[in-house]
Amino acid sequence: MKMPTKFKTYCPKCRNHQMHEVEKVKKSKTTGLHWIDRQKARRGSVGNMGKFSKVPGGDKPTKKINVRYRCSVCGKAHLRKGFRISKFELTE
């Protein structure tokens, strides 16, 4: 999908349509300190691991991406609901 880098859309802060700059949201680094990782570590390595012994499924054919829209008037950025797409390209 090709999307323009600048286009006019609704700004929730200004409450009217303004020019917005578009940028793809990059994935942030994970710390690895989530509750599921701690739960998996508590199970130990001997015997049945319960729900962790199941074979995981494969990846989805497309990934959800998030796009950030930054207003050129007030400078505030907002997100919309992410959508599934295989290829994303920003055009002039």
Order of alpha helices (4+ residues) and beta strands (2+ residues): beta-beta-beta-alpha-beta-beta-beta-beta-beta
